[in-house]
Amino acid sequence: MNIVEQATSTQLKNIQQRTGKTLEELYVFIRQSGLVRHGEICEMLKRELGVGHGDANTLVTFYLKSLQEQSVESSLEELVAEIYSGSRASLHPIHDAVMKAVSGFGEFEIVPKKGYLSLRRKRQFAMVGPASRGRLEVGLNMKNVDSTERLQAQPPGGMCQYKVYLTSPMEVDDELMVWIRQAYERAG
C-alpha cells in the first residue's frame, strides 16, 4: 500500500470512529437520503453528521466509486446470463468452472464481446464463450505449443492460435489450466 492509500485508509477509519457508523452504515445513510450528486451528498453529510468538508468529500468519492463497481459487476453478470440463456444454459456451469479456475492466476480484465468474454492482461490471452454442438469454446493466444487432439491449432490470422472445446465442468482440469496459464503469462 502506498502512502496515499494509507492516508485514505486512515481517513476512512477516522470517519467511522467519529460518526460511530461503519462504512456500510454510512453508505446506507447516503443511499437513504436519495441524493445522487456529489456536492449535495457532501453538504448533507456535513449538516447531518457534522463531518468536515475533506471527510465528506472522501466518503462521497468512495461511495460513488463503489456504486460504479457494483454496476460493472451486475452488468457483466447480466451479459453472462444473456450469453448462456436458452439452449446454451447447459454451458453456464462450464463457463463458471473456467472463470473460477482462471481467477486464481492473478489480475486480468474481462472484456465482454458479443457472444463471449475476452480475458486480457496487456493483450488478450483467452476468450470464453459458447460454440456449436453444445460445447464451450476456450480460445487461447500462445505460440510454439504442440497441438493435440484436444488443443486444436487454428489457422494464422484468427482471433486465437488454439482452441479447446468443453462439454462438462469436469473437463476444466490440470491440462487445460496449464495451457491457459501459459497464455496468461505470455500476455502480460
C-alpha positions as CSV (number, residue, x, y, z in Angstrom):
1,M,0.0,0.0,0.0
2,N,1.5,3.4,-1.0
3,I,1.4,6.5,1.2
4,V,-1.7,7.9,-0.5
5,E,-3.6,4.7,0.0
6,Q,-2.5,4.5,3.7
7,A,-3.6,8.1,4.3
8,T,-7.0,7.4,2.7
9,S,-7.5,4.2,4.7
10,T,-6.7,6.1,7.9
11,Q,-9.1,8.9,7.0
12,L,-11.9,6.4,6.3
13,K,-11.2,4.7,9.7
14,N,-11.3,8.0,11.4
15,I,-14.6,8.9,9.8
16,Q,-16.1,5.7,11.0
17,Q,-14.8,6.4,14.6
18,R,-16.1,10.0,14.6
19,T,-19.5,9.1,13.3
20,G,-19.9,5.8,15.2
21,K,-21.0,4.2,11.9
22,T,-19.3,1.5,9.8
23,L,-18.6,2.3,6.2
24,E,-21.5,0.1,5.1
25,E,-23.8,2.0,7.5
26,L,-22.6,5.3,6.1
27,Y,-23.3,4.1,2.6
28,V,-26.8,3.1,3.6
29,F,-27.3,6.5,5.2
30,I,-26.2,8.2,1.9
31,R,-28.4,5.8,-0.2
32,Q,-31.5,6.6,2.0
33,S,-31.0,10.3,1.6
34,G,-32.0,9.9,-2.1
35,L,-29.3,12.3,-3.1
36,V,-27.1,11.5,-6.1
37,R,-24.9,14.5,-6.8
38,H,-21.5,14.6,-5.2
39,G,-21.8,18.2,-3.9
40,E,-25.3,17.6,-2.5
41,I,-24.3,14.5,-0.7
42,C,-21.2,16.3,0.8
43,E,-23.4,19.1,2.1
44,M,-25.9,16.6,3.6
45,L,-23.1,14.7,5.4
46,K,-21.6,17.9,6.8
47,R,-25.0,19.1,8.0
48,E,-26.4,15.7,9.3
49,L,-23.2,14.1,10.7
50,G,-21.1,17.1,11.4
51,V,-18.1,15.9,9.4
52,G,-15.7,18.3,7.8
53,H,-15.5,19.0,4.1
54,G,-12.5,16.8,3.5
55,D,-14.1,13.8,5.2
56,A,-17.4,14.3,3.4
57,N,-15.6,14.6,0.1
58,T,-13.6,11.4,0.6
59,L,-16.6,9.5,1.8
60,V,-18.7,10.5,-1.2
61,T,-15.9,9.7,-3.6
62,F,-15.6,6.2,-2.2
63,Y,-19.4,5.7,-2.1
64,L,-19.8,6.8,-5.7
65,K,-16.9,4.6,-6.8
66,S,-18.5,1.6,-5.0
67,L,-21.7,2.2,-7.0
68,Q,-19.8,2.2,-10.3
69,E,-18.0,-1.1,-9.4
70,Q,-21.4,-2.7,-8.4
71,S,-22.9,-1.5,-11.7
72,V,-20.0,-3.0,-13.7
73,E,-20.2,-6.3,-11.9
74,S,-24.0,-6.6,-12.2
75,S,-23.9,-5.6,-15.9
76,L,-21.2,-8.3,-16.5
77,E,-23.4,-10.9,-14.7
78,E,-26.4,-9.8,-16.8
79,L,-24.4,-10.2,-20.0
80,V,-23.1,-13.6,-19.0
81,A,-26.7,-14.7,-18.1
82,E,-27.8,-13.5,-21.6
83,I,-24.9,-15.3,-23.4
84,Y,-25.9,-18.6,-21.6
85,S,-29.7,-18.3,-21.9
86,G,-32.0,-20.7,-23.7
87,S,-30.3,-23.6,-25.5
88,R,-26.9,-22.5,-24.2
89,A,-27.9,-22.7,-20.5
90,S,-26.2,-26.0,-20.0
91,L,-22.9,-24.4,-20.8
92,H,-23.1,-21.9,-18.0
93,P,-21.7,-24.2,-15.3
94,I,-18.7,-25.0,-17.6
95,H,-18.1,-21.3,-18.1
96,D,-18.3,-20.7,-14.3
97,A,-15.8,-23.5,-13.7
98,V,-13.3,-22.0,-16.2
99,M,-13.7,-18.5,-14.8
100,K,-13.3,-19.7,-11.2
101,A,-10.1,-21.6,-12.1
102,V,-8.6,-18.6,-14.1
103,S,-9.4,-16.1,-11.3
104,G,-6.7,-17.7,-9.2
105,F,-4.0,-16.7,-11.7
106,G,-3.9,-13.0,-10.7
107,E,-5.2,-9.8,-12.1
108,F,-6.8,-9.6,-15.6
109,E,-9.5,-7.7,-17.3
110,I,-12.8,-9.2,-18.5
111,V,-14.0,-7.5,-21.7
112,P,-17.5,-8.5,-22.8
113,K,-17.9,-9.0,-26.5
114,K,-20.9,-10.1,-28.5
115,G,-21.4,-13.7,-27.5
116,Y,-18.2,-14.3,-25.5
117,L,-15.8,-12.8,-22.9
118,S,-12.3,-11.7,-23.8
119,L,-9.8,-12.2,-21.0
120,R,-7.0,-9.7,-21.1
121,R,-3.8,-8.6,-19.4
122,K,-1.7,-6.3,-21.7
123,R,-3.4,-8.2,-24.5
124,Q,-6.0,-10.9,-24.9
125,F,-4.8,-14.3,-23.6
126,A,-8.1,-16.2,-23.8
127,M,-11.7,-16.0,-24.9
128,V,-14.5,-18.0,-23.4
129,G,-17.9,-18.5,-25.0
130,P,-20.5,-20.9,-26.4
131,A,-19.6,-22.8,-29.6
132,S,-21.6,-25.1,-31.8
133,R,-22.9,-28.5,-30.9
134,G,-23.4,-27.8,-27.2
135,R,-19.8,-27.0,-26.4
136,L,-18.0,-24.2,-24.6
137,E,-15.0,-22.8,-26.6
138,V,-11.9,-21.6,-24.9
139,G,-9.7,-19.8,-27.3
140,L,-6.0,-19.3,-26.3
141,N,-3.4,-16.9,-27.6
142,M,0.0,-18.5,-27.2
143,K,2.8,-19.6,-29.6
144,N,5.0,-22.6,-30.1
145,V,2.9,-25.1,-28.3
146,D,2.4,-28.5,-29.8
147,S,-1.2,-29.1,-30.7
148,T,-3.0,-32.2,-29.6
149,E,-6.4,-33.8,-30.3
150,R,-7.8,-31.6,-27.5
151,L,-5.7,-28.4,-28.1
152,Q,-6.5,-27.6,-31.6
153,A,-4.2,-25.3,-33.6
154,Q,-6.1,-22.6,-35.6
155,P,-5.2,-21.1,-39.0
156,P,-3.0,-18.0,-38.8
157,G,-4.8,-14.6,-38.7
158,G,-7.6,-15.7,-36.4
159,M,-8.5,-14.3,-33.0
160,C,-6.8,-17.2,-31.2
161,Q,-3.9,-19.6,-32.1
162,Y,-5.5,-22.5,-30.3
163,K,-9.0,-23.7,-29.2
164,V,-10.2,-26.2,-26.7
165,Y,-13.8,-27.4,-26.6
166,L,-15.5,-28.4,-23.4
167,T,-18.7,-30.3,-22.8
168,S,-18.5,-30.7,-19.0
169,P,-17.2,-28.8,-15.9
170,M,-15.1,-31.9,-15.3
171,E,-13.0,-31.0,-18.4
172,V,-11.8,-27.9,-16.6
173,D,-8.7,-29.9,-15.5
174,D,-5.0,-29.5,-14.9
175,E,-4.1,-29.9,-18.5
176,L,-6.4,-27.1,-19.5
177,M,-5.2,-24.9,-16.7
178,V,-1.6,-25.4,-17.8
179,W,-2.5,-24.1,-21.3
180,I,-4.5,-21.2,-20.0
181,R,-1.7,-20.2,-17.6
182,Q,0.8,-20.3,-20.5
183,A,-1.4,-17.9,-22.4
184,Y,-1.9,-15.7,-19.3
185,E,1.8,-15.4,-18.6
186,R,2.7,-14.6,-22.2
187,A,0.0,-11.8,-22.3
188,G,1.4,-9.7,-19.7
